Amino acid sequence: MESLLIPIILFSIGAVLIALELFLPGGVLGAFGGLAIVAGVVLCFFYSVNAGAVAMVALLILGPLAGWLWVSNAHRLPGARSLFLSGTADNRPATLVEPLRMGQLGIATSELRPGGTCEFDGQRVPAHSEEGIVPAGSTVRVVAFEDGRATVRPA
């Protein structure tokens, strides 16, 4: 009768490798950790069907539970704080460009193919043409303005 020591060692190695993957991302450690855990389950089935079933059920319950505990509590760990972003999308910096009005006229200061720059009331703004190429020096009309970038079409 074989011992369950080897599957237990494989489970432990797999758990350690997956935990290391959280701090040293790249995929290799996590893949080897997953393979070690699967190998541990397979070896439990070689020991007995009951041992394999217990290992499989334990894995199906403890795996998601460990993931949930990590996600819900990791931000409290001192070393793990650097793994998470601290801001939200609402904290993004304001655009330095004054908003443009729909239909406002300007001049293409560079050729828009489709991206380039346009000047509106003395203010240079990144812009892209709605369709096609707009030659430099052409008069353009604003059709949309979002995140400091104008969408224009020839006037």
C-alpha positions in Angstrom: 0.0 0.0 0.0 1.4 3.3 -1.1 1.7 6.4 1.1 -0.2 9.6 0.5 2.9 11.5 1.3 3.8 12.2 -2.4 0.3 13.7 -3.2 0.5 15.8 -0.1 3.9 17.1 -1.1 2.6 17.8 -4.6 -0.4 19.7 -3.2 1.9 21.7 -1.0 4.4 22.5 -3.8 1.5 23.5 -6.1 0.0 25.8 -3.5 3.3 27.5 -2.9 4.0 27.9 -6.6 0.5 29.5 -7.1 1.1 31.8 -4.2 4.4 32.8 -5.6 2.7 33.5 -9.0 0.7 36.2 -7.3 3.9 38.1 -6.4 6.0 37.1 -9.4 3.6 37.1 -12.4 4.6 35.5 -15.6 2.4 32.4 -15.8 5.2 29.7 -15.4 5.0 29.3 -11.7 1.2 29.2 -11.8 1.2 26.6 -14.6 3.6 24.4 -12.7 1.6 24.9 -9.5 -1.6 23.8 -11.3 0.2 20.8 -12.8 1.5 19.8 -9.4 -2.0 20.0 -7.9 -3.5 18.0 -10.7 -0.7 15.4 -10.4 -1.5 15.2 -6.7 -5.2 14.5 -7.4 -4.2 11.8 -10.0 -1.9 10.1 -7.5 -4.7 10.1 -4.9 -6.8 8.2 -7.4 -4.0 5.7 -7.8 -4.0 5.2 -4.1 -7.8 4.7 -4.0 -10.9 6.0 -5.6 -12.1 7.3 -2.3 -8.9 9.2 -1.7 -9.1 10.6 -5.2 -12.7 11.7 -4.7 -11.9 13.4 -1.4 -8.9 15.2 -3.0 -11.0 16.3 -5.9 -13.9 17.6 -3.8 -11.4 19.3 -1.4 -9.8 21.0 -4.4 -13.1 22.1 -5.8 -14.1 23.6 -2.5 -10.8 24.9 -1.1 -9.6 26.4 -4.4 -12.4 28.9 -4.9 -12.5 29.5 -1.2 -8.8 30.4 -1.2 -9.3 32.6 -4.2 -12.3 34.4 -2.6 -10.3 34.9 0.7 -7.4 36.4 -1.3 -9.5 38.8 -3.3 -11.5 40.0 -0.3 -8.6 40.3 2.2 -5.4 40.9 0.2 -5.7 44.7 0.3 -5.2 44.5 4.0 -1.8 42.8 3.8 1.1 45.2 4.1 3.2 43.7 1.3 0.2 43.1 -1.0 -0.9 46.7 -1.2 1.6 47.4 -4.0 -0.2 44.8 -6.2 -3.4 46.8 -6.4 -4.2 50.2 -8.0 -5.2 52.8 -5.5 -7.2 55.2 -7.7 -10.4 55.0 -9.6 -11.3 56.0 -13.1 -13.0 59.1 -11.7 -9.6 60.3 -10.4 -8.2 60.7 -13.9 -6.6 64.0 -14.6 -8.6 66.7 -16.3 -7.9 67.4 -19.9 -5.8 70.5 -20.5 -7.8 71.4 -23.6 -10.9 73.6 -23.3 -14.0 71.7 -24.6 -15.0 72.4 -28.1 -18.5 73.0 -29.3 -20.2 70.8 -31.9 -20.0 72.6 -35.3 -17.1 74.8 -34.2 -14.8 75.7 -37.1 -11.1 75.4 -37.1 -8.0 74.9 -39.3 -6.1 71.6 -39.8 -2.6 72.5 -38.8 -1.3 69.1 -40.0 -2.6 66.6 -42.5 -5.2 64.4 -40.8 -4.7 60.9 -42.0 -6.8 60.3 -40.0 -4.9 61.7 -36.9 -3.2 65.0 -36.6 -3.7 68.4 -35.0 -6.2 71.2 -35.6 -6.4 74.8 -34.3 -9.6 76.2 -32.8 -9.6 79.8 -31.6 -5.8 79.8 -31.2 -5.7 76.5 -29.3 -4.0 73.4 -30.9 -6.0 70.2 -30.3 -5.3 66.6 -31.2 -7.9 65.6 -33.8 -8.8 62.8 -36.2 -10.9 63.0 -39.3 -14.2 61.3 -39.4 -13.3 59.7 -42.7 -10.6 60.0 -45.3 -7.6 62.3 -45.4 -7.9 66.1 -44.7 -5.1 68.2 -46.1 -3.2 70.7 -43.8 -4.7 74.2 -44.0 -8.2 73.0 -44.6 -11.2 74.4 -42.7 -12.7 71.7 -40.5 -15.9 71.4 -38.4 -16.1 69.6 -35.0 -18.5 66.6 -35.0 -17.5 65.1 -31.7 -15.2 66.0 -28.7 -14.1 63.4 -26.1 -11.2 63.2 -23.7 -9.5 66.2 -25.2 -9.6 64.8 -28.8 -11.7 66.3 -31.5 -13.4 64.3 -34.3 -13.6 66.6 -37.4 -14.8 66.6 -41.0 -14.0 69.1 -43.7 -16.3 72.2 -43.6 
